[in-house]
Each structure stands twice: as C-alpha cells, then as structure tokens.
C-alpha cells in the first residue's frame, strides 16, 4: 500500500504556453530595465549576452552535478563581471522578480490539475512537491497564484536546498518530514532522468507523465529509465494513485 505521492511542478501540473526563446528575451530585458531604473548603467548587448551565456553554462553544470547555485548567484556573478560588484541583495532579488514575472505569465495549469489533486487528497494520500528550479520565490509565487499551495506539505525547491533531482539528497527533506519508507511512496513527474530516475533510485514507485516525451532530455532515456507506469495527463496519474492506494 502507498501512503504518499511526491509531485514535480513544471510540465506535470502546469504547462508553458509561449515561445521559449521569445519569452526568454523579454524576461531578460525586463530584468535589465529594472536594474537600469535602479541606477546601474548597464550596456544592453554586453549584459544580455553575458547573462544568457552564464545561465546556459550554469544549466549545463547543474544538469551534470545536480547542484543548484541559484539564479541569484548567476546574476550577482554577471553584474560583477560587468563592473558592478557587491550589489545589495534586495536589488538583485527585485531584478530577478522582474524577469520571473514575465515567465510566470506563461505558465498555466493543466485543465485537470485541480480535480486531480482534490482526488488524490481525498484518497488519504499525503502530497509533497519536489521541484528543480533556480529561484525559490518564483516557484512559491506560482504555487500561490495557481491556488496549489494548500495541497502540498512539504514543498521542496532545489534552489532552497542546493541539490537537484535525481540526487537522493533532494528527496531527504520529504522523507524526514513524513517518516514514511520510500517504498511506500510514489514519484510523479515528466522527466525520466530527474523525476523517474530519482524515485527509482530510492525504491519508490514511479509514474512518468509523457507531456514532454519527445524532449531532448527524455528521448535518449526512453529505453534506459523504465517507470512503473506512464500516463498522458495528471488526471490519469491521479486515478492510478488512487488505485494503488486501495491495493492491500
């Protein structure tokens, strides 16, 4: 019998409705304009190019070593490289907020997300969230805005703990809070290499949501990382969780 489910966030409960490159460009410019309004004479092309390169470098590194140095650290490093060291922490956070507000406007709930979570909770299963993300405030703002905060306890975000899925240490705060054996839990997510591999590594059951099945990160792993089940929607995942919950 299972007693809890750990859910991913992006592309599991929410979906991105914009053109990634176009939205990224607007988001980075919003960050730049916020910093300029606060008195930093940044050179547009130099700053934007450096930030994009630094973030891409950081993204490759975190996917290799599963450590999360955060967007805050990236922006601070870029500003120092641009000749503006030792910026106040609040200034960096306000600039990041301007950037993430652009991204957040393009993340929408899947139509069956709320009914699915209600169904899982009604079954008696505990719910936690484990999200790989470079900014804690970004995820918590979206949880609040999407009306999902009350479903999850705890919410663990890689930016807050410095570790990303599939590293087993990313799961430890949930295991410690619940005191439930991993074998009695289910990991649900859209990434084979992060969500499914992470859950399997701890002995959990796993459900793969195929919302991103043809992505460059999932395609190479489809014969190598095998979930206990795969479904197309979070609604189907909820039905399976309730079924597993009822098994003796």
C-alpha positions as CSV (number, residue, x, y, z in Angstrom):
1,X,0.0,0.0,0.0
2,X,1.2,3.5,-0.7
3,X,0.9,6.4,1.7
4,X,2.2,9.4,-0.2
5,X,3.0,11.0,-3.6
6,X,5.7,13.4,-4.5
7,X,4.9,15.5,-7.5
8,X,7.0,17.6,-9.8
9,X,5.7,21.0,-10.9
10,X,6.6,22.3,-14.4
11,X,5.1,20.2,-17.2
12,X,3.5,18.0,-14.5
13,X,0.9,20.3,-13.0
14,X,1.5,23.4,-15.2
15,X,2.3,24.0,-18.9
16,X,4.2,26.7,-20.7
17,X,2.1,28.5,-23.4
18,X,4.7,30.8,-25.0
19,X,7.6,30.6,-27.4
20,X,10.6,29.9,-25.1
21,X,13.2,32.0,-27.0
22,X,10.8,35.0,-27.4
23,X,9.7,34.9,-23.7
24,X,13.3,34.5,-22.5
25,X,14.3,37.6,-24.5
26,X,11.5,39.7,-23.0
27,X,12.2,38.4,-19.5
28,X,15.9,39.2,-19.7
29,X,15.2,42.7,-20.9
30,X,12.7,43.2,-18.1
31,X,15.5,42.4,-15.7
32,X,17.9,44.7,-17.5
33,X,15.4,47.6,-17.4
34,X,14.7,47.1,-13.7
35,X,18.4,47.3,-12.9
36,X,18.8,50.4,-15.1
37,X,15.9,52.1,-13.2
38,X,17.8,51.4,-10.0
39,X,20.8,53.3,-11.3
40,X,23.1,50.7,-12.9
41,X,24.4,51.9,-16.3
42,X,24.4,48.5,-17.9
43,X,25.4,48.1,-21.6
44,X,22.4,46.2,-23.1
45,X,24.2,43.9,-25.6
46,X,27.0,43.1,-23.2
47,X,24.8,42.4,-20.2
48,X,22.2,40.3,-22.1
49,X,24.8,38.2,-23.9
50,X,26.8,37.6,-20.8
51,X,23.7,36.7,-18.7
52,X,22.5,34.3,-21.4
53,X,25.9,32.6,-21.7
54,X,26.4,32.4,-17.9
55,X,22.9,30.9,-17.4
56,X,23.5,28.3,-20.1
57,X,26.8,27.4,-18.6
58,X,25.2,27.1,-15.2
59,X,22.4,25.0,-16.7
60,X,24.8,22.5,-18.2
61,X,26.7,22.3,-14.9
62,X,23.7,21.7,-12.7
63,X,22.4,19.0,-15.0
64,X,25.8,17.3,-14.7
65,X,26.5,17.6,-11.0
66,X,22.9,18.1,-9.7
67,X,23.9,21.1,-7.6
68,X,21.8,24.3,-7.6
69,X,23.8,27.5,-7.2
70,X,20.6,29.6,-7.9
71,X,19.7,32.4,-10.3
72,X,20.7,34.9,-7.6
73,X,24.3,33.7,-7.7
74,X,24.3,33.8,-11.5
75,X,23.1,37.4,-11.7
76,X,25.5,38.5,-9.0
77,X,28.4,37.0,-10.9
78,X,27.3,38.6,-14.2
79,X,27.0,42.1,-12.5
80,X,30.4,41.7,-11.1
81,X,31.8,40.7,-14.5
82,X,30.1,43.8,-15.9
83,X,32.0,46.0,-13.4
84,X,29.2,46.3,-10.8
85,X,30.3,44.2,-7.8
86,X,28.7,43.9,-4.3
87,X,25.2,44.8,-5.3
88,X,22.6,44.9,-2.4
89,X,20.7,41.6,-2.2
90,X,17.3,43.3,-2.4
91,X,18.3,44.9,-5.8
92,X,19.3,41.5,-7.2
93,X,16.0,40.0,-6.0
94,X,13.9,42.8,-7.5
95,X,15.7,42.3,-10.8
96,X,15.0,38.6,-10.7
97,X,11.4,39.2,-9.8
98,X,11.0,41.4,-12.9
99,X,12.4,38.6,-15.0
100,X,10.3,35.8,-13.5
101,X,7.1,37.8,-13.7
102,X,7.4,37.6,-17.5
103,X,7.9,33.8,-17.3
104,X,5.2,33.3,-14.8
105,X,2.5,34.9,-17.0
106,X,3.1,32.0,-19.5
107,X,2.7,29.1,-17.0
108,X,-0.9,27.8,-16.9
109,X,-2.5,24.9,-15.0
110,X,-3.4,21.8,-17.0
111,X,-7.2,21.7,-17.1
112,X,-7.4,18.6,-14.9
113,X,-4.7,19.7,-12.3
114,X,-7.1,20.9,-9.6
115,X,-9.6,18.0,-9.9
116,X,-6.7,15.5,-9.9
117,X,-5.1,17.0,-6.7
118,X,-8.5,17.0,-5.0
119,X,-9.0,13.4,-5.9
120,X,-5.5,12.4,-4.6
121,X,-6.0,14.2,-1.3
122,X,-9.5,12.7,-0.8
123,X,-7.9,9.2,-1.1
124,X,-5.9,9.9,2.1
125,X,-2.6,10.1,0.3
126,X,-0.1,12.7,1.6
127,X,1.2,15.1,-1.1
128,X,4.6,16.8,-1.4
129,X,6.2,18.8,-4.1
130,X,9.8,18.5,-5.2
131,X,10.7,21.0,-7.9
132,X,14.0,21.6,-9.7
133,X,14.1,25.4,-10.0
134,X,16.8,28.1,-9.8
135,X,14.7,30.5,-7.8
136,X,12.6,29.6,-4.7
137,X,10.4,32.7,-4.8
138,X,9.5,32.0,-8.4
139,X,8.0,28.6,-7.6
140,X,6.3,29.7,-4.4
141,X,4.8,32.7,-6.2
142,X,3.3,30.4,-8.9
143,X,2.0,27.9,-6.3
144,X,0.2,30.7,-4.6
145,X,-1.1,32.2,-7.9
146,X,-2.3,28.9,-9.2
147,X,-4.1,28.0,-5.9
148,X,-2.0,25.0,-5.2
149,X,-0.2,25.9,-2.0
150,X,-2.6,24.1,0.3
151,X,-2.2,20.7,-1.4
152,X,1.5,20.2,-0.5
153,X,3.3,19.7,2.7
154,X,6.2,20.0,2.4
155,X,7.2,21.9,-0.7
156,X,10.9,21.4,-1.5
157,X,12.7,23.5,-4.1
158,X,16.2,22.8,-5.3
159,X,17.2,26.5,-5.1
160,X,16.5,26.4,-1.4
161,X,18.5,23.2,-0.6
162,X,21.2,23.4,-3.2
163,X,20.5,19.9,-4.6
164,X,18.5,18.8,-7.6
165,X,16.7,15.6,-8.6
166,X,17.7,12.9,-9.3
167,X,20.2,13.2,-6.4
168,X,18.7,11.2,-3.5
169,X,19.5,14.1,-1.1
170,X,16.9,16.2,-2.9
171,X,14.2,13.8,-1.5
172,X,15.6,13.6,2.0
173,X,13.6,16.6,3.4
174,X,10.3,14.9,2.4
175,X,11.3,11.5,3.8
176,X,12.4,13.2,7.0
177,X,9.2,15.2,7.4
178,X,6.9,12.2,6.6
179,X,8.9,9.4,8.2
180,X,7.4,7.1,5.6
181,X,9.6,4.5,3.9
182,X,10.4,5.3,0.3
183,X,9.0,2.0,-0.8
184,X,5.5,3.3,0.3
185,X,5.8,6.5,-1.8
186,X,5.3,7.4,-5.5
187,X,7.2,9.9,-7.5
188,X,5.2,11.6,-10.3
189,X,6.9,13.8,-12.9
190,X,7.6,14.5,-16.6
191,X,11.4,13.9,-16.7
192,X,12.8,10.4,-16.9
193,X,16.3,11.5,-15.9
194,X,15.2,13.6,-12.9
195,X,11.8,12.5,-11.6
196,X,11.7,8.9,-12.5
197,X,15.4,8.0,-12.1
198,X,15.4,9.9,-8.8
199,X,12.4,8.0,-7.5
200,X,13.6,4.6,-8.7
201,X,17.0,5.2,-7.1
202,X,15.3,5.4,-3.7
203,X,13.0,2.4,-4.2
204,X,9.8,4.4,-4.9
205,X,7.1,3.5,-7.4
206,X,7.2,6.0,-10.3
207,X,4.7,7.5,-12.7
208,X,6.0,9.2,-15.8
209,X,3.8,11.9,-17.3
210,X,4.5,11.9,-21.0
211,X,3.8,15.7,-21.5
212,X,7.4,16.1,-22.6
213,X,8.1,12.6,-24.0
214,X,9.8,13.9,-27.2
215,X,12.1,16.4,-25.5
216,X,15.8,16.3,-25.9
217,X,16.2,15.2,-22.3
218,X,13.6,12.4,-22.4
219,X,14.1,10.8,-25.8
220,X,17.6,9.3,-25.1
221,X,16.4,7.7,-21.9
222,X,13.2,6.1,-23.0
223,X,14.8,2.6,-23.2
224,X,17.1,3.1,-20.3
225,X,14.9,4.5,-17.5
226,X,11.7,2.5,-17.1
227,X,8.9,3.9,-14.8
228,X,6.4,1.7,-13.1
229,X,3.7,3.4,-15.2
230,X,3.3,6.1,-17.8
231,X,0.3,8.3,-18.3
232,X,-0.7,11.2,-20.6
233,X,-2.3,13.5,-18.0
234,X,-2.2,14.3,-14.3
235,X,-5.8,13.2,-14.2
236,X,-4.7,9.7,-15.3
237,X,-1.9,9.8,-12.7
238,X,-4.4,10.6,-10.0
239,X,-6.6,7.7,-11.0
240,X,-3.6,5.4,-10.8
241,X,-2.5,6.7,-7.5
242,X,-6.0,6.2,-6.0
243,X,-6.0,2.6,-7.4
244,X,-2.6,1.8,-5.9
245,X,-3.7,3.4,-2.6
246,X,-6.6,0.9,-2.5
247,X,-4.5,-2.1,-3.0
248,X,-3.9,-4.3,0.0
